[in-house]
Amino acid sequence: MRKGLLASVLVLLLLGGCFSDPPDQPAPQPSPDLTAPPRAVAINPGPFQAGPFAPPKRGAYFGAWIKPDQLTHVGRVAAVGTLEQQMGRRLDFINTYRRFEQMMGTSSDQAFLDDDSSLMISWATGDNRSILAGEHDELIRKQAVAIREIKKPVMLRMRWEMDRPNLRATMWSGEDYIAAWRYVRKIFRDEGTTNVSWVWCPTAEGFIRGDAPAFYPGDDQVDWTCVDVYAGFEFQPIGQLMGPFLQWAAQRPKPIVIGEFGVAKAWGSDARADWMKDAIRTFKANKQIKAVAYFESDPEGNGPNQQFQLTGDKRAFRALLRLAKDPYFNP
């Protein structure tokens, strides 16, 4: 009898093991509430110390980065023109990217300026310690002169997302980044380049981690504060994703530009549209946000969690059109 009882217990244990939930199976995450009123955190009414690129008195500028089919001057202009035609409006400013050695003031830059758009140049400067050693002085001077020759106010994001862990090998530390920022600004000043508003732009994740503020050069060095924020691998309301940044920025006498924002294809058309609607309400509730730039791009080699292009997704693109046609974003 004892042998039979033991056998029965073993059978029950085996059956229980077969039908129990896998121990490492994550619990399903609840869908975020995208209908709740957004928090009004950054509500500083100004006036702001914003440099030559002045924020609008009411509302916010609307801009974008639009990845062209070909990274040529003609391709850049065509990509912007196509999106503007689809939206039925001109972009207030164009976000454009440059490697350290890629010159500013290109023919496509001039075409955007001639069309009454402004520029936000995202400049991928190099190793901070090599900058401080004077190894790039000639290049920096040439770039300063090129921007000076634009003769219109420009937003310059010097090494945006400097807080990313994968950039630590060239950023070294917050102290090194701040010293390099001041070094580059001095060269621009020495060259008489006075048409730049200096934009400091870390990631929303850097504020969640708590390490982004260590890279801040100071109120005397920064004209606009900025953040890049995405619903990529985590689908949460934009106000939650950039909440720690907004709390920090609310204490600075600076206007805010959302340098890049986007919602990934992975979440589906309905969720993307709802996220965009919530973004519009969040921007309007935080009136210190004076400019926003959508990241209209599907970077090559990235999976669906890092694909943000809205054109081609009818419902999501309609939400972008709501932003584009809203009088608040047509100051």
Stockholm file with secondary structure:
# STOCKHOLM 1.0

chainA/1-331         MRKGLLASVLVLLLLGGCFSDPPDQPAPQPSPDLTAPPRAVAINPGPFQAGPFAPPKRGAYFGAWIKPDQLTHVGRVAAVGTLEQQMGRRLDFINTYRRFEQMMGTSSDQAFLDDDSSLMISWATGDNRSILAGEHDELIRKQAVAIREIKKPVMLRMRWEMDRPNLRATMWSGEDYIAAWRYVRKIFRDEGTTNVSWVWCPTAEGFIRGDAPAFYPGDDQVDWTCVDVYAGFEFQPIGQLMGPFLQWAAQRPKPIVIGEFGVAKAWGSDARADWMKDAIRTFKANKQIKAVAYFESDPEGNGPNQQFQLTGDKRAFRALLRLAKDPYFNP
#=GR chainA/1-331 SS CHHHHHHHHHHHHHHHHHHSCCTTCCCCCCCCCSSSCCCCCCCCCCCCCCTTSCCCSSSCEEEEEECCSSSSHHHHHHHHHHHHHHHTSCCSEEEEEEETTSCSSCHHHHHHHHTTCEEEEEEECCCHHHHHTTTTHHHHHHHHHHHHTTCSCEEEEETTTTTCGGGHHHHCCHHHHHHHHHHHHHHHHHTTCCCEEEEECCBHHHHHHTCGGGGCCCTTTCSEEEEEEEESSSCCCHHHHTHHHHHHHTTSSSCEEEEEEEECGGGCHHHHHHHHHHHHHHHHHSTTEEEEEEEECCCTTCCGGGCCCCTTCHHHHHHHHHHHHCGGGCC
#=GC SS_cons         CHHHHHHHHHHHHHHHHHHSCCTTCCCCCCCCCSSSCCCCCCCCCCCCCCTTSCCCSSSCEEEEEECCSSSSHHHHHHHHHHHHHHHTSCCSEEEEEEETTSCSSCHHHHHHHHTTCEEEEEEECCCHHHHHTTTTHHHHHHHHHHHHTTCSCEEEEETTTTTCGGGHHHHCCHHHHHHHHHHHHHHHHHTTCCCEEEEECCBHHHHHHTCGGGGCCCTTTCSEEEEEEEESSSCCCHHHHTHHHHHHHTTSSSCEEEEEEEECGGGCHHHHHHHHHHHHHHHHHSTTEEEEEEEECCCTTCCGGGCCCCTTCHHHHHHHHHHHHCGGGCC
//
